[in-house]
Structure formats: C-alpha cells, structure tokens
Amino acid sequence: MRLYQSWLKTFFIVFLSLLSLTVFLNALGDPMLVLPFVHRFNNRVRFINERQQKTNQLFFTFYYGKKDFDSIILGSSRSTGINPALFEPEYHTYNYAAAAFRPSEALTYLNFAQQLHGKDLKLIVLGLDFMASNGQPSKSRVKGGEPVSYIEDVHKPFFTLAHLFNLKALHLSTRILRANRRPTKEFYYERKEMRIVEYFRPGKEEQQAAFRDTMNVYRSIYKSFRYNPDYKMFLQEIKKAFPNTQFLVFTTPVALPHLQMIEEENILPQYKQWLRDITDVFGEVWHFMDKNTISQDYTLYFSDSHHLYPEETNLLVQRMLNKNGEQVPADFGKKLTTVNIDAYLEKLSF
C-alpha cells in the first residue's frame, strides 16, 4: 500500500511539474499571441495562422487596456511586409493583412477592429490583388475557417488557458524561444509592431526557383481566370460601412514577367475592369501593379514573382504618403482617378 501511495505521489509530482513547465513555456513563447506581454523571448513571431494570431493580438491587447491603434492595414501576403510605424505619428496603424486575403473577408475584420477601438477608424489602408478578383476557387486559399470563426474563438471562455495548457502550442513555443535566442534565416514578425523582420535574402538559385514556382502557380490560375461579378459589390460594401474613415487604396506590385502573363493569357480586359471598379468605388487608387522600374528590375526587389522583399514595401508607403519621395522611382506608383483612368487604360501595355 505504501509503495502504491509513493508511486502515486511521484506520478502526481512529475505530472504537475510537466504541466507547470508546459504552461510556463507557452506563456513565455506565446506563439498564438493570447497574452499582451512583449519581451526578448517572444518578440519574434513565427507565421502560423496570421488571421487567428492577429485577431488574438488585437483582442487581448485591447482586453488588457492597451488600445494603441486607430487605423488598420488590410491585404494579402503582399501587404504583410508593410511597416505600420511608417504611418506615425498621424496614425497608429495595425497590420491586419494575411495570406490570400480577399475583399469579401474585409468587413468582418474591420468591424471587429473598430468595435475594439471604440470609435470610427481614422484610416483603412487597403491593398488589392488582381488575383483576388478571380471568381474561381483559389488553390492558394488559406484553410482553417471563415473570418467570423476566428473572432468567435477569442470570445470563448478559457480560450487563453486552452492555449497555455496545449501540448501542440508547446512545440510552437519552443520554436519561438529558439528563434528569439538565435534567429535563423527565415521571416519573422516583430511582435510589437507586427512588421516583418528580415535577416536574409535567398541565394540566386533559391530566388530563381521561387520565381519559377510562383509563375507556374499563377499561370494555372490565369488560364481559368473568370472575373468575379460580385467583386465591385464587395468594395462598395467596405466603403459604405465606414463613411467617416479615410481610405488609402493601392494595387500590389508584381514582377514584369508576371504582369506579361496577363496579356499572354488574354485576361487584360478583366484586369482593366478590375482597375475601373476600384476607381469607381473609391474615387482614386495608388496603382503599383504595372510596368515600372521596380517591376522591371525584379531580381533586386522581389523574392518571387509577386512578393516584394519586406523592406521594399517601404517604397509603397513613401509614395502614398509623400515621405522621402526622392528615394522612390518616379514611375513607381501612379494615382488613378475617375478623371484619368480612361486615358491610362487606353495606353496600357506590358
């Protein structure tokens, strides 16, 4: 009996010790951003599920009283590299962009952010991809749930505790802790600003392979491309829902060979319709997805056929806000309006 009691006592001591260690490491690494604390052990964040991670961070930062945003950046992975600090001091901006974002998702996230902010958002920075106007299902569509599911999750009782006691989260936490102790050659978010921190550029062969892969993916998409007849309606709903908010809308740049596929696959009319719809709804758009110095010198600026290196996204913001404009090539970023859109499209060529 005494042997059994001794074994049972040892078992519970070991179990509680391991459980305590799990909770401690999960709280320290916090890979899903369910705690508001930022320190040197968790400042670099791995990409896991951006939609859930960023929703968690907005909610729990608000919950603990740190309401330090009044503006939102939305867009796909092409917009995740934008540094929110570039919009200061006029705007305190949170980068809510996530891979494969589509305008049909926007209202859920924007309403959630505005509710947390407690009043009208000052600015919505909206990055739009031509690919997202495709009415066909996208192979790059992120799996995992609809926007409302991520927002419902943060309101669930014991949501934070579930992550702290989660063994799968423990594996992710240890990766976060190792990455902050000794950064590897990967992209990380800086947790406080939610901007991408870059420690490397891939070698020439790796970059060429990434370029070929993304070109092949998009060629397949463009071959069956069908412009979504509801695309303009999604944009109109966004604009109508935030009548007191300023919009800064832009098209995301791609490398020139990627652009040329649009003509090769005979979908230039849909591309033109896309630009017309954006301009009609918002009145103006900063247009970066065209032939320019950046798109032509793509090996210097792009990590693949459609992603600028994170630090190069600064050029987008500098152009749109007219900050350090002398560093931005003169042909990078054209402001299209309802006045000049027809003339621009008439001469459009890649």
N, C-alpha and C positions, 0 to 999 in steps of 0.2 A: 504493500500500500504506500509505504514511504517512498519507494522507488518510483511508483506511478506519479505521486504528488511532485516529486523532484523533477521528473521528466516534463510534467505538465507546466510546472513553474518555469523551467528552462525554455520550453516551447513558447510560452506567452512573452517571456522577456525578449527572445530572439524576434518573434513576430512583431511586437510593439517597437522594437529597435529598428527593424527594417521598414516598418510603416512610418515611423518618425523620420527616418532618413529619406524615404520617398517624398514625404510632404516637404521636408526641408529643401531638397534639391529641386523639386518642382516649383516651390516658392522662389527659390534663388534664380533659377533659369527662366521660369515663366514663359515658355515658348508660345502659348496662345494668348498672352497679354491680358490675363484676367486680374492682374494686380496693377496698381498705379505707380509702383516704385521703379525708378531707373537708377542703375548703379553700374560699376565697371564690370560686373559679372554677367549682366544681361543686356548691355547697351546695343550689341549687335544681334539682330534678329534674323533667323532663317525664314525663307519663304516656305510656308506650309499650306495654309489656306488663307490667302490675303483677305478675302471677304469676311471670313469669321474673325481673323486676327484683328483687322482694323475696326470691325464693328465692336468687338470686345474692348479694344483700347478706348474708343470714343465713349462707350457706355461706362466703363469702370473708372475712367479718368473723371468723367462727369460726376459719378456717384461719390467719389471721394473729394469733390469740391474744386477740382482743377479745371475750370471751364475756360480754357485758354485758346479757343478757336472761334472765329466768326465767319470763316469762308471755307469753301470745300473745292478740292480738285477732283474731278471725275474723269475716267478714261480707261483705256486698256493698259496692257503691259507697256505700251509705248509711252504712256504718261506716268508710270510709276517712278521713273527716274527724276521727275521734276522736283526740285528742291523748294519746299514751302517757304523757307527763310528768305528767298528772293522777293517775296511779296511784302515783306515787312519794310517799314513799320506801319504802313497803311492798313494792311490786312494781316490777321493772324490765321494762317491757312493750314488746313489739314489735308494731306494727300490720301484720298479715299479710292484712288484708282486700283484696278485689279485686272488680272489677265482675262482676255476675251470678253471684256465689258461690252454691253450693248445698251443703247439708249432706253430700251424697254425696261431695264433694271433701275434707271436713274431715280425715278420718283420715290421708290421705297427707301433708298439710302438717303436721299436729300431730305425727305420728310423726317426721317429718324434723326438726322444731324440737326435740323432746325428745331425739332422738339427738345433735344438736349440743350441746344444753345439758348432756347427760351424766347427768342425773338427772330425777326427776319434775318436770314443770312445776308451779309454785306456783298459777297462776291461768289459766283459759281464759275470756276474755270473748267470748261468742258472740252475735252479732247475727243475728236471724232475720227473714226477709221472708215475708209471706204468699204472694207471687208464686212463691217458690222451692218451695212445696209443690204447685205445679201439675205434674200428671203429663204434660201435653202439652209437646212441644218448645218452648222459648222463643225468640222472634225476637231477643231481646237477648242470647242466649247468646254468650259470647266465643269467637271462633275462635282456633285456634292450637295446641291439643293438650290432652291429659289431664294431671292433676297430676303423674303419675309421670314424664312426659316432661321436665318442667322440672327435676325432681330428678335424673334420669339425665343431663341435659345438663351439670350442674355437675361431675359426676364424670368427664367425658370428658377425655382427655389434650389439652393445649394449648387448652382452652376459653377461657382468658383471652387467650392470644396471638391466637386466631382473631378475637376482638373488637377487639383493638388494631390488627390489620392490615386490618380490614374497611372498605371504602370506604363502604358504607351507614352504618356507625357514624360515619364521619367527618362525614357530613351532620348526623346527630343530635348529635354532639359540638359542632359549631359553633353549633347552636341552643341547646344548654345554655350554652355560653360567652357567647353574646349575652344570654341570659336572665339570667344572673348579673351581667353588666355593667350591663344596663339592663332591669329587669323589665317585662314587658308585662302587659296586662290579661287574665291567664289564671290558672288554678290551677296551683300547683306543690307538689311535696313538698319539705319541708325534709329534706335527706338524713340528717342525724344522727338526728333523732327520727322520721323518716318520718311527719310530720304535714303536713297541707295548710296552706300559707301563702296567705292571701287578700289581694290588693291591690285588690280592686274588688267592687262589686255591679253587676250589669247594670241598665241603664235599665228603666223601667216597660214599654215596648213589648217589649223583648227578653225580660224576665221573663214577660210575658203569652204571648208566642209559645212559649217553652219550656214553659209550663204547658199550653197547648193541645196541643202536640205529645205530651207525655208522657201526657196524659189520653186522647188518641186511641190511643196505643200500648196502654195498659192496658185500655181499653175493648175493643179487639180481643182481647186476651189473656183477659179475664174472660168474654167471650161463649162461648169454647170451653173454659173452665176445667174441669179434672177433678182432683179431689184425688188426690194420689199415695198409693196404699195402702201404699207402702214408706217413706213419709216418717218415720213414727214409728220404724221399724226403724233408719233412718239415725241418728236421735237416740240411740236405745238403744245402738248400736254405739259412738258417740262417748263416751257416759257410761261404758260398760263398759270401754273401753280405757284410761281414766285414773282409776282408783279412788282414787288418792291426790292428785288435783288438785281444787282448788276451782273451781266453775263460777259465772260471773256471766252469766246468760242474759237477753236482753231482746228485745222486738219493736221493729222500727224504725218510727218515726212517718211518717205521710203527711198531706197536706193534707186537710181535711174533704171537699171535693168528690170527692177520690179515694176516700175511705172510703165515701161515699154510693153510689159506683158498685157496691160490693159488694152492697148491697141492691137496687139497680136491676137488676142482672144475676142476681139470685136465687141468689147463692152464699154467703149469710150462713150456712147450715148448715155449709158447708165451712170457713168462717172460724172458726166455733165449734169445729169438730172440730180444727182446727189448734191453737187455744189449749188445748184439752183434752189433746191429745197432748204438747205441750210441757210442760205442768204435770205430767202423769202421769210423764214421764221424769225431769225434773229436780227435781220437788217444788215449785218456785216459779219464777216468771218476772217480770221487770220489764216491765210492759206499757205501751208508749207509742203503739201504733197504735190509738188510739181518739179519741173526741171530747173535746177538751180545749182549754185556752186557746191552746196553740201551734198545734194543727191548725186552729182557727177563725181565728186571725189569721195565716193562711198567707202573705200577701204580705210580711209582715215577717220571717218565719223561714225560708221555703222558696225555693230558687232555681228549682224547678219543682214538679210535683205530688207528688214523693216524695223529694226531697233537701233536707235541712236545709242551710243555709249552714254551712260548716265550723266557724266559731266557735260556732254554736248547738248543735253536738253536745256542747259542754261541759256543757250543761244535763242531758244524759243521764247523764253520769258523776257530776255533782254530786248528782243524785237518788239514783243507785245506791250511791254511797259516802258519802252524807250529808255532803258537803262544800259549804259555802256554800249550804245548802239554802234559806235565806231568799230567794235570788235566783231560785229555780225556782218557777213557778206551782204552787200546791198540788194542782191536778188533773192535773199532768203527771207520769205515771209511777205506775202502780198495781201493787203487789206481789200477783200472783195466786198462790194456793197450792191444794193439794188440798182445803183446808177451805173456801175462799171462792169457788172457781171456779164452782160451780153457781149460787150467788146472783148472781154478776156476770153470767153469760151469760143468766140469766132476764130481767134488766132491760136487757140490751144493746140500744142503739138509736143510730143515727147521725142 
